[in-house]
Every structure is written in structure tokens, then in C-alpha cells.
Amino acid sequence: MADIKLIRVDYRLIHGQVVAKWLKVSPVRRIVLVDDVLGNDEFMSDIYKMAVPKGTAVDIVTVNKAKSVLDQTSDTVFLILKDIDTCCRVIDKGVEILALNVGAVPNEQGRKLITSGVAISPKELEQLEELETKGIEITVQPIPEIAALSFDAVKKKM
């Protein structure tokens, strides 16, 4: 079973901050990226894999395959989820999550900007509240250099 070191919601998936910052803060041997679109697109998956430093394995999987991939590895893992809904669906499929770092969520219409790079919709707030009732610690942190916001602080901003 995977030794998950960090679970992060980040719509950009694998990008410069993941490679340059988050992997330094939380070094792992494997990244497991969960996204139904990329998990079914071998060409685009290969492009994302090229952005990761040598020596770090990458699995890009659909929600339905996430649990089996995590169960079959003994590596240290950074789990990246496309969005909050994907996170909820992964949990519904049996992936155990103790803590969730909500990172980049786009500031689009119908969302409230919580901090730089993180905007939450009312539906997502409800989903996060449900996760919190399951005992999952939720923090919002766009980059490692910025202190994480507690979920209580997030709720006050909504």
C-alpha cells in the first residue's frame, strides 16, 4: 500500500510549482495524478510525465483506477487530484485520505476567492464540509512558502 505523503487538489496537475516547490517540501518516489480525461489520454499523459524529474515515477489514472494503483505500490506518493469533486469521488471509491491540501482552484464565475490562486464555489464548500465531517483535515495553501489556511478560516471567508 502506498505511503501517501501529500494529497493536493490542483487543477494544473503537474506543473512548475509541483516540480520546483512541492516535491522539495515533500519528496516522494512516485506521483499519482487522478484525472478522468488525462487517465484516458495516453499522448497527453506522456507530455505531463516529461515534466517530472528523473527518478520520480508517475501514474496518471482515472478515478476508477486510483485505489488499485495506490494499493499496488509501496512507494512514497504525492497524490494530485484535478478538483474537489474528483477528490470526493476518489474517497467514495475507497481511497483513505487523512488530510487534504487545496491548492490551485481557478477563480471563475460563481466562486469566492479565498487566497491567491484558490477560489471555492458554494458546492465545493459543501463537499469540503462533508469531508471534514469524515475526519479529513482540510487546509488551503497555494504554495509552500505561504502558511496554510485552516478550513475554519476558509469558511469565514465564504
N, C-alpha and C positions, 0 to 999 in steps of 0.2 A: 504494500500500500504506500502511496506517495506521502512524503513528508512535506506538506504544504507550508511554505514559509510566508507567503503573502498572497492574498486574494484581492484583486483590484478590478473595479469597473472603469473601463477606459475605452471610449468609442473609437479612439485612434489605433487601438490594439498594439501592435509592435511599432514603435517609433523612436525617435532620438532620445526622449526622456527615459523611456524604459531601458534602453541600452546604456545610455550615459549616466543615468542617475539611480534609477530604482534597482538595477542589478548590482550596483556598488553598495547600496544600503542593505539589500537583501540578496546576497549572492546565492545562486542556485545552479543546479546542473541541468535543469530542464524547465522550459516554459511550456505550459499547456494553455493554448488560446482557444476559447469556445465562442464560435460564431457559426450559425447555420449556413450563411452564404459562403463564407470562406471555407468552411468544412466540406463543402461540395464543389469547390473550385480549385482543382489541383494547380493550375497555372498561377493564379493569384496567391495561393498558399506558398508556392515556391518563391515568389517575389518577397513575401513577408519574411520567410525563413532566411533569405540572404541578408537581412538587416541585423541579424543576431550574431554576436561574436562567436568565433570558432570555439568549439568546446562546450557550447551550450546547445543541448538538444531542444528541438521544437516539435510539438504535436499541435496540429490545427484540426480541431474536431467539431462536430455538431453537438448540440445539447444531448442528443440521444446516446452519443458515444463517450461523453465526458467521464462518466463514472467508471466505465470499464477501463479506459486509458489510465485514469488515476489509480485504480485498483491494481493494475498490472505493472506499475513502476515502483521502484523503491528509492528513486531519486528524490532530492530536494526539488521542490516545484514552486514556481511563480505562476499562479492561475490568473489569467486575464479574461474578463468577460466583457462582451460588447456593450451591454447596457444592464440596467437594473432588472428589466424583465427577463433577460437571459439568466441572470443570477437566480431569480426566483424559480425559473424552470429547471435549472440545474439542481437546485435543492429539492424540488419536487421529484426529481429522478433519483434521489438518494445520496447526492454528494453532501457530506457533512462540512459545514462552514461554521467556524467559531468566531471569526472576525472578518469584516468587510471594509476595505478601503475604497471609498467612492472618489474617483479621480476625475477624469475629464468626461463631462456630460455637457453636450452643446447647449448654448443659450439660444433657444428657438422660441417662437411664439407659444405662449401658454406655460412658460417655465419661469421660475423665480431664480435670479442669480443669487447664489449662496456665498460664493467666493470666486476669485479669479478662475475661470475655466470650468466651473461647476454650477449648473442650473438644474433645478429639480421641478418636475411637474407635480400637480396635486396627486395624480395617480401613483407616481413614483414615491411620493411621501407616504402614501398609504401602504405601498408594498414594503418600504423600508420599516415602517412601524410594525408591520406583521412580522418581518424578520427579527426585529428587536424583541418581540414577544416570544420568539423561539429561542431567545438567549444569545443571539448573534450581536457582537459588539460592532457598532457602525461608526466609522469616522469618515470625515471628508478631508482630503489632503491632495491638492493638485500636484505639488512637487515635494520632495523630501525636505527641502530647506524651509518650508512653511510649516508651522506647527499644525497638527491635525485638529480639526474642529470636532467636538463631540456631537453625537446625534441630538442631544438636548439643545445645543447651540444652533444646530440646523433647524430644528422645529421652531425655535424662537424667531428665526429669520423668515420663516414662511408666513 
